[in-house]
Amino acid sequence: MRSIDFWWRMIRPHTLSASFIPVFVGTALAMQESGRLRDLILLAMLAASVLIQIAANLLNEYFDFHSGLDTQASIGIGGTIVHDGLSPSFVLRTAFVCLGLAVLLGLYLAWSTSWWLLLVGALCVLIAFLYAGGPLPLSRTPFGEIFAGGTMGAGITCIAYYVQLGKLTTHVLWVAFPIFILIGLILTANNLRDRVGDQKGGRRTLVILLGHRKSVIFIACGLALAYLWTFVLLGTGHKWVILLPWLSAWRVRKVIGGFSRENQSPAEMMPAMAQMSKLNRDYGSYLALALILESFLP
């Protein structure tokens, strides 16, 4: 029987804030506007989003192994194939089981709201596969951040909002924008840690094109925009509590400080990468809380 530690490494829970935070933010905005919560819809949406994220992680590991990018020297919480001797076919099967369960949950969500949601869900599943596999995996291009942030950040936020209210507004895109940025930056942080190995493996990620120093500047600018965006939301009619995400700003120093020194080993950059994921978790949680609290303020 596999240990809890094994399953923990396999599903990479440190990355899962990219799946549940957008659901919380989209749902919180819908609750603020409608004054109600469809709890079963929330649970189904949350489970489907997490399952798609886990599947994407597993597919990424499977294809990284087959392309030779994952080796015994690879650093990270994943890598159960090279570090634990797990069968690649088991990883692939588990990924497809996760996608299958996500599809079943998608059927329930579509039945509860609109059958058009099936088309959107199919697109999310396709992007999850193309992100790691296919003739030109998106994760190996400079556009990985756009697809990761667009699908998981803006996309999941909008879907979570839609399944609660049965409609979409342009305002949900304004609220989703900082989540789009932060989830994209999680990928940037991950790729920055792996930059040297990825470059040797033939990848052309954004951080490889920018180099270490410019990549850190890119992360810093992205984080600054995410926090300043709360003032934009304040100007669109939100109340002062929309500034609550600033309570997570102390993590910015840990992220930028952890990456600031060049020529670090992947192991030395692991803490900064973890801080980036925690920053997304904290920022998104405070944003969702702020949206809910607005309903109770005069």
Buried (B, 14 or more C-beta within 10 A) or exposed (E): EEEEEBEEBBBBBBBBBBBBBBBBBBBBBBBBBEEEBBEEBBEBBBBBBBBBBBBBBBBBBBBBBEBEBBEEEBBBBBBBBBBEEBEBEBBBEBBEBBBEBBBBBBBBBBEBBBEEBBEBBEEBBEBBBBBBBEEEBBBBBBBBBBBBBBBBBBBBBBBBBBBBBEEEBEBBBBBBBBBBBBBBBBBBBBBBBBBEBBBEBEBBBBBBEBEBEEBBEBBBEBBEEBBEBBEBBBEEEBBEBBBBBEBBBEBBEBBBEBBBEEEBEBEBBBBBBBBBBBBBBBBBBBBBBBBBBBEEEE
